[in-house]
Amino acid sequence: MAARFFLPALALVGSALAQCDGPEITINSSEDASQISSCETYDGDVIISSEASGQLSLDGVERISGDLRCTNASQLTAISADKLSQIGGIFDLEELQIMSSLQMSALVGVNQIKWIALPALQSLNFAQGVAKANQVYISNTGLTDLAGIELEQVASMDINNNQYLKTINVNGLTNVTQSLSFSANGMNLEIEFPNLVNAANLTFRNVSSISMPSLSEVPGSMGFYSNAFESFAAPNLTSTGNTIAFVDSPSLTNISFPMLETIGGGVIIANNTELTSLTGAFDSLETIDGDINFYGTFEAVSFKALTDVKGASTIYTSSSNTSICDLFNSAKKNQVIKGKVTCVTESDNTAGNGSSSSSGSSGSNKQSAAVSNFAYSAPLAGIAAFIAAVLFI
């Protein structure tokens, strides 16, 4: 008798195990999702069909080893999962035009987030907060903030074209191993990374404020383009592995890198019409491994500690202060700058793509009270005397 009951029980266990073993399951409704509700881990991909509509619940399952995907489900309004804590593959949601609710109160880890075209999604209901993800790509959503994305480390994060996004504050993020990029989001987007120490590459476009007070090392590049902020400071940054660029930011008046000693690439500062002085911006900078490219309205340039520029230097300024060019030419003569020096004052080429009207060597001799100076690695009495005359010291 025992055997007769034992065999059906084994069959039921085998059936339950089979439901948890992929490679994939396609779900049209919450009823379909109940097939994996008893799975601690679903070993495979979970695909929500484009035919799904209304509210869909993935309750019960705690981990998905593969992807969780939903694309072109035009009638789907909500996705929830009460116990799901881990997604081993891509959390891919695309073209869900009326989905307004995403509730996953236990979710803490995802390999990749890829959310595209979710215009009705304004907020995330992630009570625990996603602390671990390798890649995050969020584009064209209705999100107003990223509350619920509580990352400590990420390989890459690309947030773009989210027109309602007003604030980004990821307090726990300390390390970005590949890239961090923000572009074409809300006009008044404010970004705060208070504990970010190391970020491989940084790109910011169309941002109103950026705060990264703990940033100390950027192994790659830093690019700031068409932003609305008036000032930027990286008080603890000591080195970059590649170029620093500030381009097309009409409100920018001040940049500050007081601890920066080495730039592994070049420096590009172009078409920032209110940035009239570059004194005090790079007071500790000793080495630039690439080129200097300055185009603008600046009256003053200062590199108090700079002793080695491995590339060329190109300077175009609308200012009539010819001491700017005198000092760059002197730095070339004394081998601080290793490459070619091109310097033009009273120029209309302040954006880096126009023409020039006159050069520092052939323009007028008018000088303002603004200053230009370089540090030199060897005693240079003649140059020192000239600098003293310019600085009135």
Buried (B, 14 or more C-beta within 10 A) or exposed (E): EEEEEEEEEEEEEEEEEEBBEBEEBEBBBBEBBBBBBEBEBBBBBBBBBBBBBEBBBBBBBBBBBBBBBBBEBEEBBBBBBBBBBBBBBBBBBBBBEBBBBBBBBBBBBBBBBBBBBBBEBBBBBBEBBBBBBBBBBBBBBBBBBBBBBBBBBBBBBBBBBBBBBBBBBBEBBBBBBBBBBBBBBBEEBBBBBBBBBBBBBBBBBBBBBBBBEBBBBBBBBBBBBBBBBBEBBBBBBBBBBBBBBBBBBEBBBBBBBBBBBBBBBBBBBBBBBEBBBBBBBBBBBBBBBBBBBBBBBBBBBBBBBBBBBEBBBBBBBBBBBBBBBBBBBBBBEBEBBEBEBBBBBBBEBBBBEEEBBBBBEEBEEEBEEBBBBBBBEEEBEEBEEBBEEBEEE
